[in-house]
Amino acid sequence: MRYISTRGSAPELNFEQAMLAGLARDGGLYLPAEIPALDDIAGFEGISYEDAALRVLRPFTGDSFTDDELSGAIARAYDGFRHIARAPLSQLAPGHHLLELFHGPTLAFKDFAMQLIGQLFQIALSRSGQRITIVGATSGDTGSAAIEAFAGLANVDVFILFPHGRVSEVQRRQMTTPDAANVHALALDGHFDDCQARVKDMFNDHAFRDSVGLAGVNSINWARVLAQVVYYVTSAVSLGAPGREVDFTVPTGNFGDVFAGSIARAVGLPIGRLVVATNQNDILHRALSGGEYRVGQVAPSISPSMDIQVSSNFERALYLAYGGDAGAVRQLMDELKSGGFTISQGAREALAEIYASGRVSEDETLAEIARIHAETGQIICPHTAVATRTARDFMRKGVPMISLATAHPAKFPDAVAQALGVRPELPAHMAGLSGKPERVTRVENDLNALKSLILDRRQA
C-alpha cells in the first residue's frame, strides 16, 4: 500500500512513513494511491469493535505492521474505553440514531484515533530507535487526546497549541493539568486557524522539521482519518448495512471526521448522504452549497471545536473531486492564501454526490439541546446538537440517520447550563480535574518564537 500527496510532488510513502510524517513535504496531505474494497461487510455483524478495526485497517497498512502488532495495538488502544461497545448507538426518534463517541479517556471522538496511533507510534519508534517531536494544533479535543496518548513516553516530546481563551475550561484543563515532563500546553494568542497555520509553517520549514524529528497528529495525519472509518462501519452494520443504505450527519470543523465517512463509503459501505453540519462559522456549508470557499473572520461560539475557517482535510475531498488532479489542488491552495477560491462545476457535482450540508445558529443549538433533553432525557454537547438539528432537515423515509455525538456534554458545561439550567457533571474518573494545578505557557503568534521555545523545551 502506497501513499501519495494531494499536491503531487512529495515522495510516495508506505503507511508507517506516512503516519510518522503527518504532512507531506510539498505541503499536501497523504492519501492511499488506491482505496481497497472492504470484503464481506455483512460479516461485521456481531463482532467486537476491536475485530472490526483490524479488518478495516489491515488492507490500508500493508506490510508496515504484522497482524500481531496491529491487533495488539488495537486491543491496547480501546482497553481504556468505558463502554463495552466502544461506540454504542442510542435512538433519538424513529429512524434517528446517536453514535456515542465520547466513552474514551478524554471524552471525545478524537480518542478513537489518537489512542490507536499512540500505540502504533510506540511500535514504530521502538523498532527504529528514533526520537520525535509532535507538534499539534487543537480547537479543543485533539490536544487532550494527544497528551493522553503520548504523555510519559521516553522517545516523544509533545507540544500542543490551542487558541488562548477559545476552548472550554474542561478542554483547557485536560491539556494543562497532566504533569508528564514530555508534554507542553501552549496557549497561542489567536484562533485555531492561527495555531494550525503555525504548525504547517513548521512542517514546511524542512531544516527545522528534520532537526527536531517533527511529527504531526492533527487530522492532517492519514492514520487519524483511517482509525475513524471503523465506527462508520460498525454503526452502519448494526442498522442493517450492507443490506440497507444509511445516512450520517457529522458536526464538522476541520473536515477530518466527515472525510473518514467518505472513505467508509469508498470501501463499499452503503452510505447515501454525509451531511456536513456547521455552526455559525459556516465556510464548509457555504462552499458545498454555493461553490465559493472564502475565508472570513472566526466568530467564537458555544461549539468551539468547530470555530474554524481553514478546514485542512477539505483538501483531500477536493483532490478526489478533481479526479486526482494534484495541479488543480496546488492552484486552489495557492488561491486560498489570498482568501479563497471557486470550486469548478465538475468538482461541485462530484462533492454533491457524497456531501450535503447545513448551518445551525447559536440559538438553534441551545434550543436543540433543550429539545433533545425534553424528548429523550439525554443531555448532548453543543457540537452534537449542531449535528442532530441539521440531521432533522435531511431525514429520508426508510433510511436510518446516524448523528455523531462527538463529545461528552460535561466538556461544555456552560453551554449546556445556558440551555438547560443545569451543569452536567464529569464522570467519576475525571471528577478532580478542577482542583489540579495547571502547566501552560502563553505564547505569541510568532513562528520563530515558537520554534525557539520547542528547541529549548524538548528533552532530546
N, C-alpha and C positions, 0 to 999 in steps of 0.2 A: 504494500500500500504506500503510494507516494503522495506527497502534499505539495501543492503549488500556491503561489501568491496571487491574490486578486489583481496585483499590478504587473505581474508577468516577468519581472526581471531578477527575482531572487532565486537562489538555488533551490531545486526540489529537495525535500527532506523526507525522512521516514517519520512515523508517528512520534517516537520518542524525541527526535530532534525538533520537530515542530512544537511539541509540548513544552520543551525546555526553552525554545526561542521565544515563544509568545508572538511577538510582532515580527513580520518578515523584514529583512534588511533593506528592502526597497520601500518600506513604509506600508506595505499591504498586509492583508490577513490571509492566513493559510486555510485552504480547503482541500479535501481529497480530490485527486485528479479524476477519479471516478467514484460515484456513490454506489456501493454494493446493495443488492436487493436483500431484504431480510427474509430468510427461509421460514416457512411454517409458522406464520403469525398466530394461527389458531392454537398452535401448541404452547403458547404462552399462558393459556388459561390454567389457573390453579397452581402455577409455580411461584416460588418465592421471588421477592424483589431482587435479591442477590443473583439468583439464577437467571432472571430476566436480564439483568445488567450484563452478565457475562455473555449472553447470547447476542445482545445488541452491540456491545463494544468489540467483541472478538474480530469481526470482519474488518474493522477500521484500524486495529492496532498492528496488523501484520506480524512480523517476527520481532517486534520491539520487546514484547514480554511473553514469557511462556504462559501456558494455561494455568499452571500452579501459581505463578507470580500474580497474574491478573485476578484469579479467583480469590487469592489471599488478600490482595489489596482491596477488593470489593467487600469482602467479609469484614475487614477491619474498619473500612470507611463507614459502614452503616450499623456497626455494632452499638454505637452510642445513641442511635435514634430512639425516641421514646414512644414509638408505635410499631407494633409487630409488622404491619403492612408497609411501613416506611412512608408511603404516600397514599393514605386512605382517601376514599371518596365518601362524601355525605350528600344528601339530597336537600336542595333548597325548595324545589317546587317540581311538579310533574315535568319531566324532561330536562330539568336544570340541575346540574350537579356541581359540587365544590370539591376541587382537588386540593387536599390539605398538605401543603409543602413546608410546614413550619414545625415539624417534630424533631428536627436536628438540633445539635448542640447550641447554635446561636439563634434558633427560632425563625429561620428564613430559608427560602428555597436555595440560596447560594450554598448551603451546606451540602446539598446533593453532589454538586460538582467539586467544591473545594475540599471536602473530606477525601474524596477519591483521588484528586490529583496530588494532594498532600502525600498520600500513600505511594502513588506512582513516582513522584519526585524522589522520595526516600529510596526506593528500589534503584532508580537510575543513578542517583548520586552516590550511593554506596558501592555500586559497581565501578564507577569511574573515578571516585575519589575527588570529584570536582566540588568546589565551593561556589555558591551562587548568591547573588543579591536580588531579592524580589522587591520590586517597586510597583505599587499598585495605587490606583485612584478609586475612590468609592463615593457613592452618593448615600451610603449608609450601611448596607448589608454585606457587600463584598469584603470590606475591611475587617469586620469582626470575624467573618468566616475564614478569611486568610490567616488572621492571627491565631484563631483556634486551631487551624490545621498545621501551622508551621512553628508555633511557639516552642522554644526549648530545643529545637533541632541543632545539632552541633555544626552542620555544614551549610546553614542558611541564615542570612540576615534579611529581615523583613521591614520595609518602610512603607507605610500606608498614608497616603494623602487624602484628607477629607476636607470639604469646604467648611471653614470656621463659621459656626452659628447656623448652619443649614442642614443639620441632621438632628434627629430626636435625641433627647437626653439618654435614653436607653441605648440607642445605637452608639452614641459617643462613649458612654461608659464601657460598653463591650469592647471598644478599641483601646481605651486609655487605662483600664484597671488591670489587665494582665501584667505580671511582674517579670516575665521572662526577659533576660537581658538581650536577646537577639531580635526583639520586636520593638518597633518605634512608631508611635502615632503622631502624625504631623498635621496640624490644623492650618490649612492654607487660606490666606486672605483672598477670597474669590468664591466662585461657584464650582460645581462639579466639572463643567467643561474646561475650566482653567486647570483643575487637577489632572484631568485626562490629557490635556494638551501638553503639560509639563512632562508627564510620563512618556508620551510619544516623542517629545523632544529628546529625552534621554536615550530612548531606543535608537533614534536616528543619528545620535552622536556616537558613531561607531567606535571611536577611540575610548570614550568613557564606557560604553557598553561592554567592550571587551576587557577593559581594565578591572571592572568590578564583577564580571560574570553576570551581567544583568539578565533577569528572567521576569516574565510577566504572568500574572494570574488573573488579570481582568478578563472580562468575557471576550476580549480580543483573542484569548488563548483557545485554540480549537478544542482542546481536551475539555474545557469548561462546557462548551456547546454540546459536545458529544455526550457527556455524562447526563445532560438534561433531556436527551432524547428518550431515555429509558422510561421516565414517568408518563410521557405521552403514550408509549406503547402499552404499559401496564394498565393505565386507566381506560384507554380505548377498548382493550380486550375485555376488561371487566364489564363493559357495557355492550358487548356483542361483536366487536370487531374480530376478524375481518368480514363477518357476515353482514354488518351494517355500517353505514357511514356515521362519523362522529365529528362534531364541530368543537372548537376550543376558543375561548376568549382569554387574552393574556394582557395584564397590565404591563405596559412597556415603556421603558426609558431608553436603554442602550441597545435594544433590539435583539439581545442575545437569546433570551428565553423563547421568544416567539420564533426566532430563526431556527432554534432546535426543533420546534414543531414542524417547520418546513422540511427539515432533514428526515424527521419521522415519516412525513408524507412521501418524501422521495424514495425511502427504502421500501415503501409498499403499504404503509398504514393508510386505511381509507378515511383520510381527513378531508371533509368537504370545504370548510372555511376555517381560516385562522384569523380571528378578529383582534386587531390591534387596538387596545383600549388606552387612551391617553388622558392626562389631566389637562389643566389649563396651559401647560407647556406642550402644545399640540402639534409640533412640527411634523411628526410622522403622520398624523391624521391629515394634515394639510398636503403633505407630499403624496400620500396614497390616493386622496380624493381629488386633488387638483393638479398634480404633476409638478408642483413647484416646491423644491426643498430650499427654503430661505431661512437663515438663522436669525432669530430675534433675541430679545432680552429674556433671561431666565427669571420667571416670577416665582418666588418662594411659595410653597403650597403646603397643605396638610398631608400630602403624599410625597414627601421629599425625595424618595428614591427614584422618582420619575421626573425630577426637575432637571431636565437635560435638553439641550438643543442640538448637540452633535452626537448622533447615535452611531457609534462606531460600527456595530455589526450590520447596519443597513448597507454598508459597502459590500458585504457578502451577498446579500439579496440582490443588489444591483448587478454584481458580477454575473450571477445566474440569469437575471432578467435580460441582460445584454448578450446572452449566449456565450459567456466566457470570453468576451472581448476585453482583454486587460487594457488595451489602449483607450477604450471608451471610459473605463473606470478611472484611469490616470487623469484623463481630461476632466471628468466630473470632480475628482478630488482636488485638482488644481483650481477649478472654478469655486469650490467650497471655501478656499482660502480667501476669496473675495466676497464671501457672503452667501453663496448658494448656487443652485443650478436647476435646469429644467430637465425632467426625465422625458426621454423620447416616447413617442406614441407606442411603438412596439414594446418597449420595456414596461410602460404603464400597463399595457394589456397583459403582459406576462405576469406582472405583480398582481393584477386584479384576479387572475386565475387562482391565486393562493390566498391573498390577504384582503380582508375588509377592514374598516377602521371606524372609530367613533371618539368623541370628546366628551368629557364629563366635567362640569364646573365644580367649584368648591361646595356650593350649596347643595348641588345634586349628590355629591359624595357624602355629605353629612346626612342628607335625607335617606340615602340608601343604607347607611349603617343602621339608622333608626328603623327603617322598614324591615330589613333582614332580621333584626332583633325582635321586633314585634311579631313577625310572622313565623319565625322558626326558633326563637330563643338563643340563636347563635350570635356571638359578637365577632365581627370581622374588622380587619385593619383597613385604613383608608385606601390603600392600593388595591386590596381585594374588592372594596366597594366600587372602585372605578371599573373593575372588570365585570362584576355582577350587574351593575347598572347598564353598561354597554351591551352586555350579552342579551339583555331583555329585548333590545331592538333588533336582534339578529336570530332569534329563535325560529326554527323551522319545524313544522309538524312532522313527527315521526323520526326526527334526528336529534339524538341527545346533544345537549350543550354542556361542556365542562368549562367552568370558570376556574382559573388558577388562583388559589389563596396563597399568596407569596410570602406572607409574614404573619407572625402571631400578633394579635391586637395589642398585647401588653408592650410591644415595642413602640407603640404610638399612643400612649395613654391620654395625651392632651386632646388629640383629635377625637378619640372615642368618647372622652368626657364631654366634649363640646356637643357631640351628637346624642349621647345617652344620659349624661349627668352622672355617670359612674366611671371610675378609673379601673380598667382591668388589671388584675394582679399578675405579676410574673410567676412562672412556675416555681415550685419549691426549690429546685436546684439553682435558681438564679435570684432567690429572694434577697440575698445580701449584697446585691450589686451596688445599691445606692450608698452603702457605707464604706466602700473600698476607696483607698487613695488613688488618684489619677496620675498617670505619667503621660504628658503631652507636651509637644513643642509647637509653639505658634511660629509660622514661617510666612515670609512674604512671597508673592507670586513672581519669583525670580529664578530662572533656570540655574544660573551659576551659583547662587546661594544654596539651592537645593543640592546640587552636585557636591559642593564643598561639605555640606552637612553629612551627606551619605558617606563620603570618603573619610570623614572624621569619626563617624559613629560605628561603621561596620567593624566586625570583630576579627576579620581576616588578618 
